[in-house]
Amino acid sequence: MEETPSGFPVVNILMAINGADNTEFIEVSAYGDLAGLVCEYCIKSTLIHVVGTLRYKKEVSKIKVKAVHIQFISGLNPNSREN
């Protein structure tokens, strides 16, 4: 578990989504008390249910490689305008 610069707990995990032909991975960021629960109870291959906000960004690297970054934000995010 890490902390934001303001001292708010956060943990980032990769969630596997199994498809018919392949497996995709999505980053899940959990904040606040939820971050501690994720660290304590989520181990590899644990089934989880995620509720939160989906963040989708397109990026182009310095060497012109295009990438899509998908992230779930769960728990109280101190950087969110909704809190």
KAQUIWO-V89098 format. One record per residue. N is the residue number from 1. RES is the residue in one letter. SS is DSSP state (h for helix, s for strand, l for the rest). OMEGA is omega in radians with two decimals (NA if undefined). Layout:
# KAQUIWO-V89098
n;res;ss;omega
N;RES;SS;OMEGA
N;RES;SS;OMEGA
This chain:
# KAQUIWO-V89098
n;res;ss;omega
1;M;l;3.12
2;E;s;3.06
3;E;s;3.03
4;T;l;3.11
5;P;l;3.12
6;S;l;3.09
7;G;l;-3.13
8;F;l;-3.10
9;P;s;3.11
10;V;s;3.04
11;V;s;3.11
12;N;s;3.09
13;I;s;3.02
14;L;s;3.12
15;M;s;3.12
16;A;s;3.06
17;I;s;-3.07
18;N;s;3.07
19;G;l;-3.13
20;A;l;-3.05
21;D;l;-3.08
22;N;l;3.09
23;T;s;3.08
24;E;s;3.12
25;F;s;3.12
26;I;s;3.10
27;E;s;3.07
28;V;s;3.09
29;S;s;3.12
30;A;s;-3.08
31;Y;s;3.02
32;G;l;-3.13
33;D;h;3.13
34;L;h;3.11
35;A;h;3.11
36;G;h;3.12
37;L;h;3.11
38;V;h;3.13
39;C;h;-3.07
40;E;h;-2.95
41;Y;h;-3.08
42;C;l;3.04
43;I;l;-3.12
44;K;l;3.12
45;S;l;3.06
46;T;l;3.06
47;L;l;3.14
48;I;l;3.06
49;H;l;-3.07
50;V;l;3.04
51;V;l;3.14
52;G;l;-3.12
53;T;s;3.10
54;L;s;3.10
55;R;s;-3.06
56;Y;s;3.11
57;K;s;2.99
58;K;s;-3.13
59;E;s;3.02
60;V;s;-3.10
61;S;l;3.13
62;K;l;3.14
63;I;l;3.02
64;K;l;3.07
65;V;l;3.14
66;K;s;3.13
67;A;s;3.05
68;V;s;-3.13
69;H;s;3.12
70;I;s;-3.08
71;Q;s;2.97
72;F;s;3.04
73;I;s;-3.06
74;S;s;-3.10
75;G;l;3.13
76;L;l;3.14
77;N;l;-3.09
78;P;l;-3.14
79;N;l;-3.10
80;S;l;3.09
81;R;l;-3.09
82;E;l;-3.08
83;N;l;NA
